């Protein structure tokens, strides 16, 4: 309990990108989870990662590609894993009962789940977060994007991207910064409105 109270005090002191009344909008569990997820995402900035989305066979569950390689989805996967949540296992479980809701058949001509790659695809994560978390409105208002939210974009047609919203702010104090990997390893950057937003999600499951 003391640990959670300390987190709450720190969150209030930080003043998440202008939403200082975040606790009026979320219950305490969600606020603590957001704090942990953002910190996990920021910790990814200390890792040197070569951008490499090659298909590799990995263990299941809790399987991962070598820690010195990864793509945008691996930033999200590894951040959640630091909180004890394995998206590899959870995406597989959801896909096993709702395979037709995912784009595997139409996009990649797959007829069954594949634990090596399914969770590492942005389009699959979009379906998973919408089915198991909540899909939030896509707006041009930065205050609608809360710390710990997930945003997806199209860098260009056919090239989806994903990142995690943080409490850190752009130089002009107008937008939250994003932890993501667009080719140069995990970075903290002001990219929220630089590309077409295709999805906005909030996923705060029980561990």
C-alpha positions in Angstrom: 0.0 0.0 0.0 2.8 2.4 0.9 4.4 1.6 -2.5 1.2 2.5 -4.3 0.8 5.7 -2.4 4.3 6.8 -3.3 3.6 6.1 -7.0 0.4 8.2 -6.7 2.4 11.1 -5.2 5.0 10.9 -7.9 2.4 10.8 -10.7 0.7 13.8 -9.3 4.0 15.7 -9.0 4.9 14.9 -12.6 1.6 16.2 -13.9 1.1 14.0 -16.9 1.3 16.3 -19.9 -1.2 18.8 -18.6 -3.7 16.2 -17.4 -3.0 16.9 -13.7 -6.4 15.6 -12.8 -5.7 12.2 -14.3 -6.9 10.5 -11.1 -10.3 12.0 -11.6 -10.5 10.2 -14.9 -9.0 6.8 -13.9 -9.2 4.6 -10.9 -6.0 4.1 -8.8 -5.2 0.7 -10.4 -5.1 2.2 -13.9 -3.0 5.1 -12.8 -0.4 2.9 -11.1 -0.4 0.6 -14.2 0.2 3.5 -16.5 3.1 4.7 -14.4 4.7 1.3 -14.5 4.2 0.9 -18.3 5.6 4.3 -19.1 8.6 3.6 -16.9 9.1 0.2 -18.6 8.9 1.9 -22.0 11.4 4.6 -21.0 13.8 1.9 -19.8 13.9 0.5 -23.3 15.8 3.7 -24.3 18.9 2.3 -22.6 19.0 -0.7 -24.9 20.9 -0.8 -28.2 18.7 -2.5 -30.7 19.3 -3.1 -34.4 16.1 -2.8 -36.4 15.4 -6.3 -37.7 12.0 -7.9 -38.2 13.2 -11.2 -39.5 11.0 -14.2 -38.9 12.7 -16.3 -36.2 11.6 -19.4 -34.3 11.3 -18.5 -30.6 10.2 -20.3 -27.4 6.6 -20.2 -26.2 5.5 -18.7 -23.9 7.8 -15.8 -22.9 9.8 -16.2 -26.1 11.8 -13.3 -27.6 14.1 -12.6 -30.4 17.7 -11.8 -29.5 17.7 -8.7 -27.3 19.9 -6.8 -29.6 17.4 -6.8 -32.4 13.8 -5.8 -32.7 11.1 -3.7 -34.4 8.4 -1.3 -33.2 6.2 -4.1 -31.8 9.1 -5.4 -29.7 9.2 -2.2 -27.8 5.6 -2.8 -26.7 6.1 -6.5 -26.1 9.2 -5.9 -23.9 7.6 -3.1 -22.0 4.6 -5.2 -21.0 6.9 -8.1 -20.2 8.7 -6.0 -17.6 5.3 -5.8 -15.9 4.8 -9.5 -16.0 2.5 -9.5 -19.0 3.4 -11.8 -22.0 1.7 -10.5 -25.1 3.0 -13.5 -27.0 0.9 -15.8 -24.9 -2.1 -13.5 -24.7 -2.3 -12.8 -28.4 -2.0 -16.5 -29.1 -4.8 -17.3 -26.6 -7.1 -14.7 -28.1 -6.3 -15.6 -31.7 -7.0 -19.3 -30.9 -10.6 -18.4 -30.0 -11.1 -15.6 -32.5 -8.8 -16.3 -35.4 -11.1 -15.0 -38.0 -11.1 -11.6 -36.3 -7.4 -11.2 -37.1 -6.0 -10.4 -40.6 -3.7 -13.5 -40.8 -5.7 -15.3 -43.4 -6.3 -12.3 -45.7 -3.0 -10.5 -45.1 -0.4 -13.4 -44.7 -2.4 -16.4 -46.0 -2.1 -18.2 -42.6 -4.7 -20.6 -41.5 -3.6 -21.1 -37.9 -1.9 -19.0 -35.1 1.9 -18.8 -35.2 3.5 -18.1 -31.8 6.7 -17.0 -33.5 5.4 -13.9 -35.2 1.7 -13.2 -34.5 2.3 -10.9 -31.5 5.1 -9.0 -33.4 2.7 -7.7 -36.1 1.1 -4.3 -35.6 -2.1 -5.3 -37.4 -2.5 -8.2 -35.0 -1.8 -6.1 -31.9 -4.5 -3.6 -33.1 -7.1 -6.3 -33.1 -5.9 -7.7 -29.8 -5.9 -4.4 -28.0 -9.4 -3.5 -29.3 -10.7 -6.9 -28.3 -9.1 -7.2 -24.9 -8.5 -3.5 -23.9 -10.4 -0.6 -25.3 -10.2 1.3 -28.6 -10.1 5.0 -27.9 -11.1 7.9 -30.3 -8.6 9.1 -32.8 -8.5 12.9 -32.4 -6.2 15.9 -33.0 -6.4 16.8 -29.3 -3.2 15.8 -27.5 -5.0 15.7 -24.1 -6.9 12.7 -25.4 -3.8 10.6 -25.4 -2.9 9.5 -21.9 0.4 8.1 -20.6 0.5 4.3 -21.2 -1.8 4.5 -24.2 -0.8 2.8 -27.4 -1.0 4.5 -30.8 -0.6 3.0 -34.2 0.2 4.9 -37.4 0.7 4.3 -41.1 4.2 5.5 -41.9 3.1 5.0 -45.5 0.5 2.7 -47.0 1.3 -0.9 -46.0 3.8 0.1 -43.4 2.1 0.2 -39.9 3.8 1.4 -36.8 3.2 1.4 -33.0 4.4 3.3 -30.0 3.7 4.0 -26.3 2.6 7.4 -25.0 4.6 8.8 -22.2 4.2 11.7 -19.7 7.1 13.6 -21.2 6.2 16.7 -23.3 7.3 18.2 -26.6 9.5 21.3 -26.5 6.5 23.5 -27.2 4.5 21.8 -24.4 1.7 20.7 -26.7 2.2 17.0 -27.3 3.2 13.9 -25.3 6.4 12.2 -26.5 6.3 8.7 -27.8 8.7 5.7 -27.1 9.0 3.8 -30.4 11.4 2.2 -32.8 11.2 3.3 -36.4 14.5 2.0 -37.5 17.1 3.4 -35.2 16.3 1.5 -32.0 14.0 2.7 -29.2 13.7 6.5 -29.2 11.7 9.1 -27.3 10.3 11.5 -29.9 7.6 14.0 -30.8 5.8 12.0 -33.5 2.2 11.8 -32.3 0.7 13.9 -35.2 3.5 13.5 -37.8 1.9 10.4 -39.4 -1.6 9.2 -40.1 -3.0 7.7 -36.8 -4.8 4.4 -37.4 -5.5 3.3 -33.9 -5.5 4.5 -30.2 -5.8 1.9 -27.5 -5.7 1.4 -23.7 -4.6 -2.0 -22.5 -4.3 -2.4 -18.7 -4.9 -6.0 -17.8 -4.5 -7.7 -14.5 -1.1 -9.4 -14.3 
